[in-house]
Amino acid sequence: NKEDFSKLMTQEMGKLIKHGHQEMELCAGICEYTAKTGPHELEDETKDLADGGKGIITYSPIGVIYGIQPWNFPAYQVIRYAIVNLMAGNSVLLKHAGNVTGCSLK
């Protein structure tokens, strides 16, 4: 929950509780936006070709995305890269900063 995670950020890195709440709200907004717009953004696109034919642009998963994350935004930096890749069908592997291991396990 937001309160517990914000307190953990304060304990591990000295972030103000208020800033922890803001970070969590930003993360929720990113997830909501991605859930709303992601399916449309990932739809196949049909294009007319110069010779009269049709082409299809499709977005397919590319595999595992490895993210090495800094300590200063332990939730935002993860959500920022992970949620869109998960939506696109990729797997994500996270290496969190050593000084925020509690946040990475939460």
N, C-alpha and C positions, 0 to 999 in steps of 0.2 A: 504494500500500500504506500501511497505517497508520503505520508508522515514518517513511517519507519525508514523508508529509503532516504528521505531528506536528512533524517538524524544520522544515518549511517554515513552519508557524504560529509556531514559536519565532523563526525568522529574521525574519519579516515583522512580527510584532506583540508578541514577547516572551512569548508563552504558554509556560508550563512544558511540557516534553515529556510529563510525566505527565498534565497536563490535556488536551493534544492527544490522547493515547491515549483518555482518558475521553470526549472529544467524538466521536471516531471510533466508539467502541463504542456510544455513545448513538445515533449516526446509523444504524449497522447494526441496532440494535434497532428503531428507528422503521421502517426499510425492511422488516424481517422481520414486524413487527406489521401493517404496512399490507398487505403481500402476503398475509398470513393472513386478516385481517378485511375487507379492502377489497371483495372480490367479494360477500360477504354484505351489507355495508352499502350497496352500490350496487344490490342486487336491486330489481326492481319490487315495490311493495307493493299488495295488493288490499284495498280497504276496502268495507265494507257501508255503503250510503247509507240515510238515513232513509226514503226512498220505496221501499225494497226493491231498488233498483238496486245496481250495483257501480261503484266508482271505482278507478282505477289511478294510483298515484303513481310516476312514473318519474324517474330521475336522469340527466340528459343533460349532456354537456359544454357549457360556456358560451363557450369560445373560448380566447383567449390571456390568461394571468395574468402580469402584470408585477410582479416583485419587486425592490425596491431594498433591498439588504441592508447591515447594519452590519458593522463590522470585527471586533467582539469574539468572534464565534462563526462563523468563515467557512465551516464545514461544516454545523453544526447548523442555523443560520438558513435555509440553502438547502434542506436536506433536509426541514425542518419544513413548509415551504410547498409545495415542489416535488413531493415523492413522492405526496402525496394527490391533487394536481391531475393529475399524469400518470396515476395509477391511474384517475381519473375520466374520462380521455380529453381533458383540456385540454392545451394547449401552455403552456410556461412560458418567459418571457424574463427573464434575470437581469442586473441591474446591480449588480456587487459594489463594495464600498468601494475607493477608489483605493489604499489602503495595503496591500491584500492581493491584488494582482493575480496574484501567483504562485499563490495558493490558488484563485483563480477560473479560472485556466487549467489547473490540475491536474485 
